[in-house]
Amino acid sequence: MENPDKVIVWRITQKCNMNCLFCSYSNEVERKRDTADSKEIMRFIKLLGEYRDKTKQKILISWIGGEPFLYSEIIPLSKELSEIYNINVSTTTNGLLLSSAPLRADVLHYFSEIVFSLDGFSQCHDKIRQYPGHHDKVVENIRNLIRERASSNSALKVKVNTILLRENISSFRDFCQEIVGIGVDELTFNQLGGYDRPEFFQDNRLLPEQVEKFALELPLIQEAFSKAGLIIHGSLEYLNRFISSAENKKISIEECNPGKWFWFINENGYISPCSYTSYEYMLPLSSIQSVEDISNVETVFSELRHSNRSHWCDDCHCTQLFDKFT
């Protein structure tokens, strides 16, 4: 899959089937569990198809949750995007429901990429996910998907995303070796964040000395594993974001060209330049009624940001702006 001109990350459900200690969508957390309006998504998809035909842009829609495969319409919508409108589809999943062979077949047919969440080796992963055996289940599902990909015409890219925290960062190189053995194509990583579950964050956040050591080692790890066929993403700018976070230093963003190439859409149908500003720079999806409206989103967000700058911009944590995927 070529690099897209426009990326739309769409949180289609707040429902989840797990109890992860770091996540605000854990079933342990009492909260509303909204889901997106599938009819409104389909309406927008048709407009987006017209926009793609007119602009010739390469577009990627990435479903997230909660657990996106709990959303009943995810496969019909993905089929529509890929087969009718030639728009690439991605998703990030905890991997449990991929035990289903029919679901794996649908993913191979309609998705351009899939990202599995796997946070280090089983001892750490299963503990923070509060699910004994989850690591091994996910690995088995990934292996099955990759084996079935080999016997099909699918160009599906299989990725793993891992959360780095105090317990697992020192074993990152060894974890990469495991990922190579599974046959995964690409690896991305996030630092543990503190906004969702602050009660977990303080005792598990990365230490400054850990991040500094990791920043020195990562380029060597990336080079070594690229020769083994595994692309490990993460730029110098992205590592600098980690260092600043560990040292409690803020990074202010003066200009991010909001809406130019990246949109976030939440389950309530609000478009924003990133997930942090969903209810500050929110633009109702229902207001997008034409191809011209899609083209004008960047202007709308630019005007909003200059007239009422979000406090999140004073310490930006939007991974897309720090080249997570470089």
Secondary structure as a PSIPRED ss2 file (coil, helix, strand):
# PSIPRED VFORMAT (PSIPRED V4.0)

   1 M C   1.000  0.000  0.000
   2 E C   1.000  0.000  0.000
   3 N C   1.000  0.000  0.000
   4 P C   1.000  0.000  0.000
   5 D C   1.000  0.000  0.000
   6 K E   0.000  0.000  1.000
   7 V E   0.000  0.000  1.000
   8 I E   0.000  0.000  1.000
   9 V E   0.000  0.000  1.000
  10 W E   0.000  0.000  1.000
  11 R E   0.000  0.000  1.000
  12 I C   1.000  0.000  0.000
  13 T E   0.000  0.000  1.000
  14 Q C   1.000  0.000  0.000
  15 K C   1.000  0.000  0.000
  16 C C   1.000  0.000  0.000
  17 N C   1.000  0.000  0.000
  18 M C   1.000  0.000  0.000
  19 N C   1.000  0.000  0.000
  20 C C   1.000  0.000  0.000
  21 L C   1.000  0.000  0.000
  22 F C   1.000  0.000  0.000
  23 C C   1.000  0.000  0.000
  24 S C   1.000  0.000  0.000
  25 Y C   1.000  0.000  0.000
  26 S C   1.000  0.000  0.000
  27 N C   1.000  0.000  0.000
  28 E C   1.000  0.000  0.000
  29 V C   1.000  0.000  0.000
  30 E C   1.000  0.000  0.000
  31 R C   1.000  0.000  0.000
  32 K C   1.000  0.000  0.000
  33 R C   1.000  0.000  0.000
  34 D C   1.000  0.000  0.000
  35 T E   0.000  0.000  1.000
  36 A C   1.000  0.000  0.000
  37 D C   1.000  0.000  0.000
  38 S H   0.000  1.000  0.000
  39 K H   0.000  1.000  0.000
  40 E H   0.000  1.000  0.000
  41 I H   0.000  1.000  0.000
  42 M H   0.000  1.000  0.000
  43 R H   0.000  1.000  0.000
  44 F H   0.000  1.000  0.000
  45 I H   0.000  1.000  0.000
  46 K H   0.000  1.000  0.000
  47 L H   0.000  1.000  0.000
  48 L H   0.000  1.000  0.000
  49 G H   0.000  1.000  0.000
  50 E H   0.000  1.000  0.000
  51 Y H   0.000  1.000  0.000
  52 R H   0.000  1.000  0.000
  53 D H   0.000  1.000  0.000
  54 K H   0.000  1.000  0.000
  55 T H   0.000  1.000  0.000
  56 K C   1.000  0.000  0.000
  57 Q C   1.000  0.000  0.000
  58 K C   1.000  0.000  0.000
  59 I E   0.000  0.000  1.000
  60 L E   0.000  0.000  1.000
  61 I E   0.000  0.000  1.000
  62 S E   0.000  0.000  1.000
  63 W E   0.000  0.000  1.000
  64 I E   0.000  0.000  1.000
  65 G C   1.000  0.000  0.000
  66 G C   1.000  0.000  0.000
  67 E C   1.000  0.000  0.000
  68 P H   0.000  1.000  0.000
  69 F H   0.000  1.000  0.000
  70 L H   0.000  1.000  0.000
  71 Y C   1.000  0.000  0.000
  72 S C   1.000  0.000  0.000
  73 E C   1.000  0.000  0.000
  74 I H   0.000  1.000  0.000
  75 I H   0.000  1.000  0.000
  76 P H   0.000  1.000  0.000
  77 L H   0.000  1.000  0.000
  78 S H   0.000  1.000  0.000
  79 K H   0.000  1.000  0.000
  80 E H   0.000  1.000  0.000
  81 L H   0.000  1.000  0.000
  82 S H   0.000  1.000  0.000
  83 E H   0.000  1.000  0.000
  84 I H   0.000  1.000  0.000
  85 Y C   1.000  0.000  0.000
  86 N C   1.000  0.000  0.000
  87 I C   1.000  0.000  0.000
  88 N E   0.000  0.000  1.000
  89 V E   0.000  0.000  1.000
  90 S E   0.000  0.000  1.000
  91 T E   0.000  0.000  1.000
  92 T E   0.000  0.000  1.000
  93 T E   0.000  0.000  1.000
  94 N C   1.000  0.000  0.000
  95 G C   1.000  0.000  0.000
  96 L H   0.000  1.000  0.000
  97 L H   0.000  1.000  0.000
  98 L H   0.000  1.000  0.000
  99 S H   0.000  1.000  0.000
 100 S C   1.000  0.000  0.000
 101 A H   0.000  1.000  0.000
 102 P H   0.000  1.000  0.000
 103 L H   0.000  1.000  0.000
 104 R H   0.000  1.000  0.000
 105 A H   0.000  1.000  0.000
 106 D H   0.000  1.000  0.000
 107 V H   0.000  1.000  0.000
 108 L H   0.000  1.000  0.000
 109 H H   0.000  1.000  0.000
 110 Y H   0.000  1.000  0.000
 111 F C   1.000  0.000  0.000
 112 S C   1.000  0.000  0.000
 113 E E   0.000  0.000  1.000
 114 I E   0.000  0.000  1.000
 115 V E   0.000  0.000  1.000
 116 F E   0.000  0.000  1.000
 117 S E   0.000  0.000  1.000
 118 L C   1.000  0.000  0.000
 119 D C   1.000  0.000  0.000
 120 G C   1.000  0.000  0.000
 121 F C   1.000  0.000  0.000
 122 S H   0.000  1.000  0.000
 123 Q H   0.000  1.000  0.000
 124 C H   0.000  1.000  0.000
 125 H H   0.000  1.000  0.000
 126 D H   0.000  1.000  0.000
 127 K H   0.000  1.000  0.000
 128 I H   0.000  1.000  0.000
 129 R H   0.000  1.000  0.000
 130 Q C   1.000  0.000  0.000
 131 Y C   1.000  0.000  0.000
 132 P C   1.000  0.000  0.000
 133 G C   1.000  0.000  0.000
 134 H H   0.000  1.000  0.000
 135 H H   0.000  1.000  0.000
 136 D H   0.000  1.000  0.000
 137 K H   0.000  1.000  0.000
 138 V H   0.000  1.000  0.000
 139 V H   0.000  1.000  0.000
 140 E H   0.000  1.000  0.000
 141 N H   0.000  1.000  0.000
 142 I H   0.000  1.000  0.000
 143 R H   0.000  1.000  0.000
 144 N H   0.000  1.000  0.000
 145 L H   0.000  1.000  0.000
 146 I H   0.000  1.000  0.000
 147 R H   0.000  1.000  0.000
 148 E H   0.000  1.000  0.000
 149 R H   0.000  1.000  0.000
 150 A H   0.000  1.000  0.000
 151 S C   1.000  0.000  0.000
 152 S C   1.000  0.000  0.000
 153 N C   1.000  0.000  0.000
 154 S C   1.000  0.000  0.000
 155 A C   1.000  0.000  0.000
 156 L C   1.000  0.000  0.000
 157 K E   0.000  0.000  1.000
 158 V E   0.000  0.000  1.000
 159 K E   0.000  0.000  1.000
 160 V E   0.000  0.000  1.000
 161 N E   0.000  0.000  1.000
 162 T E   0.000  0.000  1.000
 163 I E   0.000  0.000  1.000
 164 L E   0.000  0.000  1.000
 165 L C   1.000  0.000  0.000
 166 R C   1.000  0.000  0.000
 167 E C   1.000  0.000  0.000
 168 N C   1.000  0.000  0.000
 169 I H   0.000  1.000  0.000
 170 S H   0.000  1.000  0.000
 171 S H   0.000  1.000  0.000
 172 F H   0.000  1.000  0.000
 173 R H   0.000  1.000  0.000
 174 D H   0.000  1.000  0.000
 175 F H   0.000  1.000  0.000
 176 C H   0.000  1.000  0.000
 177 Q H   0.000  1.000  0.000
 178 E H   0.000  1.000  0.000
 179 I H   0.000  1.000  0.000
 180 V H   0.000  1.000  0.000
 181 G H   0.000  1.000  0.000
 182 I H   0.000  1.000  0.000
 183 G C   1.000  0.000  0.000
 184 V C   1.000  0.000  0.000
 185 D C   1.000  0.000  0.000
 186 E E   0.000  0.000  1.000
 187 L E   0.000  0.000  1.000
 188 T E   0.000  0.000  1.000
 189 F E   0.000  0.000  1.000
 190 N E   0.000  0.000  1.000
 191 Q E   0.000  0.000  1.000
 192 L C   1.000  0.000  0.000
 193 G C   1.000  0.000  0.000
 194 G C   1.000  0.000  0.000
 195 Y C   1.000  0.000  0.000
 196 D C   1.000  0.000  0.000
 197 R C   1.000  0.000  0.000
 198 P H   0.000  1.000  0.000
 199 E H   0.000  1.000  0.000
 200 F H   0.000  1.000  0.000
 201 F H   0.000  1.000  0.000
 202 Q H   0.000  1.000  0.000
 203 D H   0.000  1.000  0.000
 204 N H   0.000  1.000  0.000
 205 R C   1.000  0.000  0.000
 206 L C   1.000  0.000  0.000
 207 L C   1.000  0.000  0.000
 208 P H   0.000  1.000  0.000
 209 E H   0.000  1.000  0.000
 210 Q H   0.000  1.000  0.000
 211 V H   0.000  1.000  0.000
 212 E H   0.000  1.000  0.000
 213 K H   0.000  1.000  0.000
 214 F H   0.000  1.000  0.000
 215 A H   0.000  1.000  0.000
 216 L H   0.000  1.000  0.000
 217 E H   0.000  1.000  0.000
 218 L H   0.000  1.000  0.000
 219 P H   0.000  1.000  0.000
 220 L H   0.000  1.000  0.000
 221 I H   0.000  1.000  0.000
 222 Q H   0.000  1.000  0.000
 223 E H   0.000  1.000  0.000
 224 A H   0.000  1.000  0.000
 225 F H   0.000  1.000  0.000
 226 S H   0.000  1.000  0.000
 227 K C   1.000  0.000  0.000
 228 A C   1.000  0.000  0.000
 229 G C   1.000  0.000  0.000
 230 L C   1.000  0.000  0.000
 231 I E   0.000  0.000  1.000
 232 I E   0.000  0.000  1.000
 233 H C   1.000  0.000  0.000
 234 G C   1.000  0.000  0.000
 235 S C   1.000  0.000  0.000
 236 L H   0.000  1.000  0.000
 237 E H   0.000  1.000  0.000
 238 Y H   0.000  1.000  0.000
 239 L H   0.000  1.000  0.000
 240 N H   0.000  1.000  0.000
 241 R H   0.000  1.000  0.000
 242 F H   0.000  1.000  0.000
 243 I H   0.000  1.000  0.000
 244 S H   0.000  1.000  0.000
 245 S H   0.000  1.000  0.000
 246 A H   0.000  1.000  0.000
 247 E C   1.000  0.000  0.000
 248 N C   1.000  0.000  0.000
 249 K C   1.000  0.000  0.000
 250 K C   1.000  0.000  0.000
 251 I C   1.000  0.000  0.000
 252 S C   1.000  0.000  0.000
 253 I C   1.000  0.000  0.000
 254 E C   1.000  0.000  0.000
 255 E C   1.000  0.000  0.000
 256 C C   1.000  0.000  0.000
 257 N C   1.000  0.000  0.000
 258 P C   1.000  0.000  0.000
 259 G C   1.000  0.000  0.000
 260 K C   1.000  0.000  0.000
 261 W C   1.000  0.000  0.000
 262 F E   0.000  0.000  1.000
 263 W E   0.000  0.000  1.000
 264 F E   0.000  0.000  1.000
 265 I E   0.000  0.000  1.000
 266 N C   1.000  0.000  0.000
 267 E C   1.000  0.000  0.000
 268 N C   1.000  0.000  0.000
 269 G C   1.000  0.000  0.000
 270 Y E   0.000  0.000  1.000
 271 I E   0.000  0.000  1.000
 272 S E   0.000  0.000  1.000
 273 P C   1.000  0.000  0.000
 274 C C   1.000  0.000  0.000
 275 S H   0.000  1.000  0.000
 276 Y H   0.000  1.000  0.000
 277 T H   0.000  1.000  0.000
 278 S C   1.000  0.000  0.000
 279 Y C   1.000  0.000  0.000
 280 E C   1.000  0.000  0.000
 281 Y C   1.000  0.000  0.000
 282 M C   1.000  0.000  0.000
 283 L E   0.000  0.000  1.000
 284 P E   0.000  0.000  1.000
 285 L H   0.000  1.000  0.000
 286 S H   0.000  1.000  0.000
 287 S H   0.000  1.000  0.000
 288 I C   1.000  0.000  0.000
 289 Q C   1.000  0.000  0.000
 290 S C   1.000  0.000  0.000
 291 V H   0.000  1.000  0.000
 292 E H   0.000  1.000  0.000
 293 D H   0.000  1.000  0.000
 294 I H   0.000  1.000  0.000
 295 S H   0.000  1.000  0.000
 296 N H   0.000  1.000  0.000
 297 V H   0.000  1.000  0.000
 298 E H   0.000  1.000  0.000
 299 T H   0.000  1.000  0.000
 300 V H   0.000  1.000  0.000
 301 F H   0.000  1.000  0.000
 302 S H   0.000  1.000  0.000
 303 E H   0.000  1.000  0.000
 304 L H   0.000  1.000  0.000
 305 R H   0.000  1.000  0.000
 306 H H   0.000  1.000  0.000
 307 S H   0.000  1.000  0.000
 308 N C   1.000  0.000  0.000
 309 R C   1.000  0.000  0.000
 310 S C   1.000  0.000  0.000
 311 H H   0.000  1.000  0.000
 312 W H   0.000  1.000  0.000
 313 C H   0.000  1.000  0.000
 314 D H   0.000  1.000  0.000
 315 D H   0.000  1.000  0.000
 316 C C   1.000  0.000  0.000
 317 H C   1.000  0.000  0.000
 318 C C   1.000  0.000  0.000
 319 T H   0.000  1.000  0.000
 320 Q H   0.000  1.000  0.000
 321 L H   0.000  1.000  0.000
 322 F H   0.000  1.000  0.000
 323 D C   1.000  0.000  0.000
 324 K C   1.000  0.000  0.000
 325 F C   1.000  0.000  0.000
 326 T C   1.000  0.000  0.000
